[in-house]
Amino acid sequence: MHPTPAPLPPPPPAPATSPLSSPTEVPYGKRDFGTYALENWPRLVVTARLLTGDASTAEELVRRTLVRVYARWRRVPRDDVDFYVRRCLVRHHLRRLRGRRAARQRVVLVLRHWEGRPEAEIAQLLGTSAGAVRYIAKRGMKAAGCDARRLREVYALAAEDLVPSPAPLDAVQSGGRVRRRHRRVLVAAGCAALLAPVAFFAAGPLRGTGSAGGSGAAQFATPGQVRVVAPGERVRAAAGVQLWLTADGKHWSTPEMGGQFRALDGGAAGRPGVSGQAQLVKDTYFLSGLYYGVRGDPGRVEVRIGGRTVIATVLTLAGSPGWGVWYVSTPLAGRDIKALWGEGAQGITVYDASGGAVARLAAGGLEMWGVVEPRT
């Protein structure tokens, strides 16, 4: 879950009969999409109205957002539904306007001064840093020509004048089902295209894997990428392996070992460093670890093993926290990970954005989790 918003004077309340005031978030557990959409449609339309400046455009924005959410509903973490929906709405709005500066300023002001979101959460929603959010907010307030209290009054008046139409639940669910079918077709086509040259790619024993989708997505990303994720966002790191980050460290789950956790142990505030562990998952070794104490996001993480160097995939939280997770996987190829790790100058190196090496882990520092002899 996300941090509690910083204290702010509340916006003037909407009429007692209207559900349009600043949101009250409820963990939805196993409650279905229809319940969520019907209860939150008025609130989402108000936020969209403040973002777009037009009631009809606002309803269309919320409808499209809910269609996208319904298509992925089974993969949305139930304790983080509101964050996922809000992020989808904001990013779809900015894409529609091609991310213009005035639109970003308006998004930050609405989230900060109407919804009362903290800078850290707004940074996660926009995929940027808290410092960038402060700068955008400052420029936005200057452009608005009023203080925060007056801005909240303007938002409240706009909310009072808005009467949303009934939530188009049937149309949303129908559109979501169509979008889900289209995605399955595209995924199937993509898998077919990837499997065709599989013999060529099989020659390389090392690979970095990750997720390119939104919260809970199970698609693989390009090896070696640095991806910014939201707290609790599940990433499919390898077959049967999920990773997710929270403010206090790394979580992962595999078929052999579920619900594992590695805390930062204060490392992010101290000297730069990197940890590593290897775990046998079916016939593949999954190598992962934490890097910490790095200014900003890393440039790359290199893993040297078996006489080869591979660029790991990296996950980090929004706002450049200075720590994150790296991971790669390597097939057994008839060899034990201990033998592979013992050959030559093996180890893990973290580089910063300028290309300088900031942290290293020698071969002896790799921990073995659930590692057994290779199956014959």
Secondary structure, 3 states (H helix, E strand, C coil): CCCCCCCCCCCCCCCCCCCCCCCCCCCCCCCCHHHHHHHHHHHHHHHHHHHHCCHHHHHHHHHHHHHHHHHCHHHCCCCCHHHHHHHHHHHHHHHHCCCCHHHHHHHHHHHHHCCCCCHHHHHHHHCCCHHHHHHHHHHHHHHHCCCHHHHHHHHHHHHHCCCCCCCCHHHHHHHHHHHHHHHHHHHHHHHHHHHCCHHHHCCCCCECCCCCCCCCCCCCCCCCCEEEECCCCCEEEECCEEEEEECCEEEEECCCCCCEEEECCCHHHCCCEECCEEEEECCEEEEEEEEECCCCCCCEEEEEECCEEEECEEEEECCCCCCEEEEEEEECCCCCHHHHHCCCCCEEEEECCCCCEEEEEEHHHCEEECCCCCCC
